[in-house]
């Protein structure tokens, strides 16, 4: 299964997931519930500690946040 391998991916993902989640006023626990993921997984993502996110997981996360998957990995995501 394809995985994110770029060295900047965890940091970019962490920043952007947090930003979009905050913009949409969704708590981390509400997002975890919506995704049916363990809360600790989202804490790892937002902390930049999740290095093995699959492309399928990235897509599910982007759908839950109502953004394009690429938006979660952009360097400047000022949307």
N, CA, C and O atoms as a GROMACS GRO file, in nm:
protein
  316
    1UNK      N    1   0.084  -0.118   0.000
    1UNK     CA    2   0.000   0.000   0.000
    1UNK      C    3   0.089   0.125   0.000
    1UNK      O    4   0.184   0.132   0.078
    2UNK      N    5   0.060   0.223  -0.087
    2UNK     CA    6   0.143   0.345  -0.093
    2UNK      C    7   0.140   0.420   0.040
    2UNK      O    8   0.036   0.432   0.105
    3UNK      N    9   0.255   0.470   0.078
    3UNK     CA   10   0.269   0.547   0.202
    3UNK      C   11   0.339   0.679   0.174
    3UNK      O   12   0.413   0.692   0.076
    4UNK      N   13   0.315   0.777   0.261
    4UNK     CA   14   0.383   0.905   0.249
    4UNK      C   15   0.528   0.888   0.293
    4UNK      O   16   0.553   0.844   0.405
    5UNK      N   17   0.623   0.922   0.207
    5UNK     CA   18   0.764   0.900   0.238
    5UNK      C   19   0.846   1.030   0.245
    5UNK      O   20   0.957   1.028   0.300
    6UNK      N   21   0.796   1.140   0.192
    6UNK     CA   22   0.873   1.264   0.189
    6UNK      C   23   0.906   1.307   0.332
    6UNK      O   24   0.818   1.302   0.419
    7UNK      N   25   1.029   1.348   0.358
    7UNK     CA   26   1.068   1.383   0.496
    7UNK      C   27   0.988   1.497   0.558
    7UNK      O   28   0.974   1.503   0.680
    8UNK      N   29   0.935   1.588   0.476
    8UNK     CA   30   0.856   1.700   0.528
    8UNK      C   31   0.711   1.664   0.552
    8UNK      O   32   0.639   1.739   0.619
    9UNK      N   33   0.666   1.552   0.499
    9UNK     CA   34   0.523   1.517   0.504
    9UNK      C   35   0.464   1.519   0.645
    9UNK      O   36   0.358   1.578   0.664
   10UNK      N   37   0.527   1.458   0.743
   10UNK     CA   38   0.464   1.459   0.876
   10UNK      C   39   0.446   1.600   0.934
   10UNK      O   40   0.344   1.628   0.996
   11UNK      N   41   0.545   1.687   0.914
   11UNK     CA   42   0.537   1.824   0.966
   11UNK      C   43   0.430   1.904   0.894
   11UNK      O   44   0.351   1.974   0.957
   12UNK      N   45   0.426   1.893   0.762
   12UNK     CA   46   0.324   1.964   0.684
   12UNK      C   47   0.185   1.914   0.718
   12UNK      O   48   0.092   1.992   0.737
   13UNK      N   49   0.172   1.783   0.725
   13UNK     CA   50   0.043   1.723   0.758
   13UNK      C   51  -0.003   1.768   0.896
   13UNK      O   52  -0.119   1.803   0.914
   14UNK      N   53   0.088   1.767   0.994
   14UNK     CA   54   0.053   1.807   1.130
   14UNK      C   55  -0.001   1.950   1.133
   14UNK      O   56  -0.106   1.976   1.190
   15UNK      N   57   0.072   2.040   1.070
   15UNK     CA   58   0.031   2.182   1.070
   15UNK      C   59  -0.102   2.202   0.999
   15UNK      O   60  -0.190   2.272   1.048
   16UNK      N   61  -0.116   2.139   0.883
   16UNK     CA   62  -0.237   2.161   0.804
   16UNK      C   63  -0.359   2.094   0.862
   16UNK      O   64  -0.468   2.151   0.858
   17UNK      N   65  -0.346   1.974   0.916
   17UNK     CA   66  -0.460   1.908   0.980
   17UNK      C   67  -0.507   1.993   1.097
   17UNK      O   68  -0.627   2.016   1.114
   18UNK      N   69  -0.413   2.039   1.179
   18UNK     CA   70  -0.450   2.122   1.293
   18UNK      C   71  -0.521   2.249   1.245
   18UNK      O   72  -0.626   2.285   1.298
   19UNK      N   73  -0.465   2.316   1.145
   19UNK     CA   74  -0.522   2.442   1.097
   19UNK      C   75  -0.663   2.422   1.042
   19UNK      O   76  -0.755   2.495   1.078
   20UNK      N   77  -0.682   2.323   0.955
   20UNK     CA   78  -0.815   2.301   0.898
   20UNK      C   79  -0.915   2.256   1.004
   20UNK      O   80  -1.031   2.295   1.000
   21UNK      N   81  -0.870   2.175   1.097
   21UNK     CA   82  -0.959   2.130   1.204
   21UNK      C   83  -1.003   2.249   1.289
   21UNK      O   84  -1.120   2.261   1.325
   22UNK      N   85  -0.910   2.336   1.320
   22UNK     CA   86  -0.943   2.456   1.399
   22UNK      C   87  -1.035   2.550   1.321
   22UNK      O   88  -1.130   2.603   1.378
   23UNK      N   89  -1.009   2.571   1.192
   23UNK     CA   90  -1.093   2.657   1.109
   23UNK      C   91  -1.236   2.608   1.106
   23UNK      O   92  -1.331   2.687   1.101
   24UNK      N   93  -1.252   2.476   1.109
   24UNK     CA   94  -1.386   2.417   1.102
   24UNK      C   95  -1.447   2.395   1.240
   24UNK      O   96  -1.558   2.343   1.254
   25UNK      N   97  -1.372   2.437   1.341
   25UNK     CA   98  -1.416   2.425   1.481
   25UNK      C   99  -1.457   2.282   1.516
   25UNK      O  100  -1.562   2.258   1.575
   26UNK      N  101  -1.370   2.189   1.479
   26UNK     CA  102  -1.390   2.048   1.509
   26UNK      C  103  -1.287   2.010   1.614
   26UNK      O  104  -1.168   2.038   1.597
   27UNK      N  105  -1.330   1.948   1.722
   27UNK     CA  106  -1.233   1.901   1.822
   27UNK      C  107  -1.161   1.779   1.768
   27UNK      O  108  -1.210   1.711   1.678
   28UNK      N  109  -1.044   1.753   1.824
   28UNK     CA  110  -0.969   1.636   1.781
   28UNK      C  111  -1.048   1.508   1.811
   28UNK      O  112  -1.043   1.412   1.734
   29UNK      N  113  -1.119   1.506   1.922
   29UNK     CA  114  -1.198   1.386   1.956
   29UNK      C  115  -1.317   1.370   1.861
   29UNK      O  116  -1.352   1.258   1.826
   30UNK      N  117  -1.378   1.481   1.820
   30UNK     CA  118  -1.490   1.473   1.724
   30UNK      C  119  -1.440   1.423   1.588
   30UNK      O  120  -1.508   1.345   1.522
   31UNK      N  121  -1.322   1.467   1.548
   31UNK     CA  122  -1.265   1.421   1.421
   31UNK      C  123  -1.231   1.273   1.428
   31UNK      O  124  -1.256   1.199   1.333
   32UNK      N  125  -1.175   1.230   1.539
   32UNK     CA  126  -1.143   1.088   1.556
   32UNK      C  127  -1.270   1.004   1.550
   32UNK      O  128  -1.271   0.897   1.489
   33UNK      N  129  -1.375   1.053   1.612
   33UNK     CA  130  -1.502   0.980   1.609
   33UNK      C  131  -1.558   0.975   1.467
   33UNK      O  132  -1.607   0.871   1.423
   34UNK      N  133  -1.552   1.088   1.397
   34UNK     CA  134  -1.602   1.094   1.259
   34UNK      C  135  -1.528   0.995   1.168
   34UNK      O  136  -1.587   0.933   1.080
   35UNK      N  137  -1.398   0.981   1.192
   35UNK     CA  138  -1.314   0.892   1.111
   35UNK      C  139  -1.316   0.748   1.162
   35UNK      O  140  -1.273   0.656   1.092
   36UNK      N  141  -1.366   0.730   1.283
   36UNK     CA  142  -1.362   0.600   1.350
   36UNK      C  143  -1.217   0.554   1.366
   36UNK      O  144  -1.183   0.438   1.342
   37UNK      N  145  -1.132   0.649   1.408
   37UNK     CA  146  -0.991   0.624   1.434
   37UNK      C  147  -0.967   0.642   1.583
   37UNK      O  148  -1.038   0.719   1.648
   38UNK      N  149  -0.867   0.573   1.638
   38UNK     CA  150  -0.829   0.598   1.777
   38UNK      C  151  -0.781   0.743   1.794
   38UNK      O  152  -0.709   0.795   1.709
   39UNK      N  153  -0.820   0.806   1.902
   39UNK     CA  154  -0.781   0.944   1.930
   39UNK      C  155  -0.629   0.959   1.927
   39UNK      O  156  -0.578   1.061   1.880
   40UNK      N  157  -0.559   0.862   1.977
   40UNK     CA  158  -0.413   0.868   1.981
   40UNK      C  159  -0.354   0.882   1.840
   40UNK      O  160  -0.249   0.944   1.824
   41UNK      N  161  -0.419   0.826   1.739
   41UNK     CA  162  -0.369   0.838   1.601
   41UNK      C  163  -0.373   0.984   1.555
   41UNK      O  164  -0.280   1.031   1.491
   42UNK      N  165  -0.481   1.054   1.588
   42UNK     CA  166  -0.489   1.195   1.548
   42UNK      C  167  -0.391   1.280   1.628
   42UNK      O  168  -0.335   1.376   1.574
   43UNK      N  169  -0.369   1.246   1.755
   43UNK     CA  170  -0.266   1.317   1.831
   43UNK      C  171  -0.129   1.296   1.767
   43UNK      O  172  -0.049   1.390   1.762
   44UNK      N  173  -0.102   1.177   1.718
   44UNK     CA  174   0.025   1.150   1.650
   44UNK      C  175   0.036   1.230   1.522
   44UNK      O  176   0.141   1.287   1.493
   45UNK      N  177  -0.073   1.236   1.444
   45UNK     CA  178  -0.072   1.312   1.319
   45UNK      C  179  -0.047   1.460   1.348
   45UNK      O  180   0.040   1.520   1.286
   46UNK      N  181  -0.123   1.517   1.440
   46UNK     CA  182  -0.110   1.660   1.470
   46UNK      C  183   0.022   1.692   1.540
   46UNK      O  184   0.068   1.806   1.536
   47UNK      N  185   0.082   1.593   1.602
   47UNK     CA  186   0.212   1.614   1.666
   47UNK      C  187   0.329   1.591   1.572
   47UNK      O  188   0.444   1.611   1.611
   48UNK      N  189   0.301   1.551   1.448
   48UNK     CA  190   0.407   1.524   1.351
   48UNK      C  191   0.477   1.392   1.375
   48UNK      O  192   0.585   1.369   1.321
   49UNK      N  193   0.416   1.305   1.456
   49UNK     CA  194   0.479   1.178   1.492
   49UNK      C  195   0.428   1.060   1.411
   49UNK      O  196   0.474   0.948   1.432
   50UNK      N  197   0.334   1.082   1.320
   50UNK     CA  198   0.279   0.972   1.239
   50UNK      C  199   0.350   0.973   1.105
   50UNK      O  200   0.333   1.065   1.025
   51UNK      N  201   0.430   0.870   1.082
   51UNK     CA  202   0.511   0.864   0.960
   51UNK      C  203   0.460   0.764   0.859
   51UNK      O  204   0.515   0.754   0.750
   52UNK      N  205   0.358   0.689   0.891
   52UNK     CA  206   0.315   0.581   0.803
   52UNK      C  207   0.170   0.595   0.757
   52UNK      O  208   0.098   0.495   0.746
   53UNK      N  209   0.126   0.716   0.731
   53UNK     CA  210  -0.010   0.740   0.684
   53UNK      C  211  -0.023   0.689   0.540
   53UNK      O  212   0.057   0.724   0.453
   54UNK      N  213  -0.124   0.607   0.516
   54UNK     CA  214  -0.146   0.557   0.380
   54UNK      C  215  -0.219   0.663   0.298
   54UNK      O  216  -0.277   0.756   0.354
   55UNK      N  217  -0.215   0.650   0.168
   55UNK     CA  218  -0.287   0.744   0.082
   55UNK      C  219  -0.437   0.734   0.105
   55UNK      O  220  -0.508   0.834   0.095
   56UNK      N  221  -0.486   0.615   0.134
   56UNK     CA  222  -0.628   0.597   0.165
   56UNK      C  223  -0.664   0.674   0.293
   56UNK      O  224  -0.769   0.738   0.300
   57UNK      N  225  -0.578   0.666   0.394
   57UNK     CA  226  -0.602   0.739   0.518
   57UNK      C  227  -0.597   0.890   0.495
   57UNK      O  228  -0.676   0.964   0.552
   58UNK      N  229  -0.504   0.934   0.411
   58UNK     CA  230  -0.495   1.076   0.377
   58UNK      C  231  -0.624   1.123   0.311
   58UNK      O  232  -0.674   1.231   0.341
   59UNK      N  233  -0.677   1.041   0.220
   59UNK     CA  234  -0.802   1.077   0.152
   59UNK      C  235  -0.918   1.084   0.251
   59UNK      O  236  -0.998   1.177   0.246
   60UNK      N  237  -0.928   0.987   0.341
   60UNK     CA  238  -1.036   0.988   0.441
   60UNK      C  239  -1.026   1.111   0.530
   60UNK      O  240  -1.127   1.174   0.562
   61UNK      N  241  -0.904   1.146   0.569
   61UNK     CA  242  -0.882   1.263   0.653
   61UNK      C  243  -0.922   1.391   0.580
   61UNK      O  244  -0.985   1.479   0.638
   62UNK      N  245  -0.886   1.400   0.454
   62UNK     CA  246  -0.920   1.520   0.376
   62UNK      C  247  -1.071   1.532   0.358
   62UNK      O  248  -1.126   1.642   0.364
   63UNK      N  249  -1.138   1.420   0.335
   63UNK     CA  250  -1.284   1.424   0.322
   63UNK      C  251  -1.350   1.470   0.452
   63UNK      O  252  -1.446   1.547   0.449
   64UNK      N  253  -1.299   1.424   0.563
   64UNK     CA  254  -1.355   1.462   0.693
   64UNK      C  255  -1.335   1.611   0.721
   64UNK      O  256  -1.416   1.673   0.790
   65UNK      N  257  -1.227   1.667   0.666
   65UNK     CA  258  -1.198   1.810   0.686
   65UNK      C  259  -1.248   1.897   0.572
   65UNK      O  260  -1.233   2.019   0.576
   66UNK      N  261  -1.308   1.835   0.470
   66UNK     CA  262  -1.364   1.906   0.354
   66UNK      C  263  -1.258   1.986   0.278
   66UNK      O  264  -1.279   2.102   0.242
   67UNK      N  265  -1.144   1.920   0.254
   67UNK     CA  266  -1.037   1.978   0.173
   67UNK      C  267  -0.987   1.872   0.076
   67UNK      O  268  -1.020   1.754   0.090
   68UNK      N  269  -0.908   1.913  -0.019
   68UNK     CA  270  -0.844   1.819  -0.110
   68UNK      C  271  -0.726   1.753  -0.039
   68UNK      O  272  -0.662   1.817   0.045
   69UNK      N  273  -0.696   1.626  -0.070
   69UNK     CA  274  -0.581   1.562  -0.006
   69UNK      C  275  -0.452   1.643  -0.019
   69UNK      O  276  -0.374   1.650   0.076
   70UNK      N  277  -0.429   1.703  -0.135
   70UNK     CA  278  -0.307   1.782  -0.155
   70UNK      C  279  -0.299   1.901  -0.060
   70UNK      O  280  -0.190   1.943  -0.022
   71UNK      N  281  -0.415   1.955  -0.020
   71UNK     CA  282  -0.415   2.068   0.073
   71UNK      C  283  -0.352   2.032   0.207
   71UNK      O  284  -0.296   2.119   0.274
   72UNK      N  285  -0.361   1.906   0.246
   72UNK     CA  286  -0.305   1.864   0.373
   72UNK      C  287  -0.153   1.854   0.370
   72UNK      O  288  -0.089   1.840   0.474
   73UNK      N  289  -0.095   1.860   0.250
   73UNK     CA  290   0.050   1.848   0.237
   73UNK      C  291   0.115   1.973   0.177
   73UNK      O  292   0.234   1.972   0.147
   74UNK      N  293   0.038   2.080   0.161
   74UNK     CA  294   0.092   2.204   0.103
   74UNK      C  295   0.180   2.278   0.203
   74UNK      O  296   0.156   2.278   0.324
   75UNK      N  297   0.284   2.342   0.148
   75UNK     CA  298   0.370   2.423   0.234
   75UNK      C  299   0.297   2.549   0.280
   75UNK      O  300   0.305   2.585   0.397
   76UNK      N  301   0.227   2.615   0.190
   76UNK     CA  302   0.153   2.737   0.225
   76UNK      C  303   0.007   2.713   0.197
   76UNK      O  304  -0.040   2.735   0.086
   77UNK      N  305  -0.065   2.669   0.298
   77UNK     CA  306  -0.210   2.642   0.281
   77UNK      C  307  -0.288   2.749   0.356
   77UNK      O  308  -0.337   2.726   0.466
   78UNK      N  309  -0.300   2.864   0.295
   78UNK     CA  310  -0.369   2.977   0.357
   78UNK      C  311  -0.511   2.991   0.304
   78UNK      O  312  -0.554   3.100   0.269
   79UNK      N  313  -0.583   2.878   0.299
   79UNK     CA  314  -0.720   2.879   0.247
   79UNK      C  315  -0.816   2.913   0.358
   79UNK      O  316  -0.937   2.919   0.335
   0.00000   0.00000   0.00000
